[in-house]
């Protein structure tokens, strides 16, 4: 039997309180107990808010394929005075059943190795493309669509659903939208960048309740210290180059170029002369084929390449 997690335990308590508070028989002492429970932890407030949102999405609940709701739909009380509380009780029971269904919905994990790309189709019609060395988890149910991008980079083509937002969590950044196209890159250092290609998304940091809107054609970066950089105008073509197995550099410092290449190849670049890091490179290269890149590098820059088994040393010419 699967153990109940703390989050599941809080949600179960919140649902129990929510159902109890719907009763006309609830007394003042029960309400005081509820207020004490609610104030005991921010996690309690968060769980209760989720249950309230769940109940607010009752239209979606009514169309769900749940046995409990079939009983509720079939109920025909003989008199309205008796039937109204009965129907409310059945709907509350259905809410409970749906909540447990949400809790038991399994999360799926996906990952790619160094130099590997992968495409995933979600149950809601959304499509995800994973870049090299990427790891994420998905949980898609009829109430929620949530992605946890643990590391790497992914392109999200989100199916439009107004009532069920699509949320991506990447480190400190939380991204919400109802149907658009955006790219997220989450680095091990803690930095995250979001590039919107179609539509717009809402960005939040940490536990912030208020978000900022980022529109198509712009990118926003959050550094490892949790500071937002100003929005940058972007060209979609370089952002999407990796989906075709290409890398595009535009006057990019060589130090950044070599870091990018290390994402796609299981080796380490060494700059024998630190001044080489300031040299800039422009061009389009095949991300998976390193040798043509090294040859082009020696032609375009004052660099001599010394390649070993696991390292590439760049010397100044």
C-alpha positions, 0 to 999 in steps of 0.5 A: 500500500502506497504511503500518504505524503504530507501534501496528500494528508493536508489535502485530505484534512482540507477536504474533510473540513470543506465538506463539514463546513457546508453543513447547516448544522456546523456549530461555533466550536467547530468553526473555531477548530477550523480556524485554528487548523487553518492558522496552524500552517501555510500548507493548510491554507494552500490545501484548503484553497485547492479544495475551494478551487476544486469546488469552483470547477464544478462544471468540469466535475459535472462532466467527469466520468465518475461513478459517484456522479452517475448516482448524483445525476440519476437521483430524483428526490420526491420533494424539493425540500428533501431533494436539495440537501440530498443532491448537495450531499451527493455532489460533495461526495463526488467532490471527495471522490474526484479529489482522491482521484486527483491524488492517485493520478500518477506522475510520469517522468521523462528524461534525455541523455547528453545529445539526445532529444525527445518529443512527448504527447500529453493526454490533453493534446499538448506536445513537449520537446525535450532538449539534451540532458533534460529531466521533467515530470508531468501530471495531467488530470481532468483538473490540472496540467502541471510540469516540473522541469527539474533540469534542462530545456523544453519547448511547450506547445500547449493545447488551449483550455480556458478552465484548466491552466497549464503550469510549468515549475522550473526552480523558482519560476512558475509559469502559467498559461491557457494555451500557447507556445513557449521555451523554458531553459532551467540550469543547474546553477538555478538560473531560468529563462523563458521565451514566449513564441506565441500568445503570452504567459504569466510568470511568478517567482517563489511563493509570490501571488502576483505574476507578470505577463510575458508576451510573444517575441520576448524572453525573460531571465531569472538569475541564480540569486532570484533577480529578474532581468529586463525582458529581451526581444527575441527572434524565434528562429535561433530559439527553436534551432535546437529542435532541429539539432542546430546551434546558432551563435551571434557574436557569442563569446567563446567562453559561452560557446564552449559551455553550450557545446558541453551540454551536447557532448560528454567532454570538457573544453579548456581555454589555455589562454583566458583571453580566448573567452572574449573572442566572439563567434557567429554561425550555425552549427550541427549540435551533434557533430563536433568535428566540423565545428572544431575545424570551423573554429580554427578557420574563423578564430585565432585558435588551435585545437588540441583534442583528447579523449574527454577534453578539448583544449583551445590554444591561442595562435 
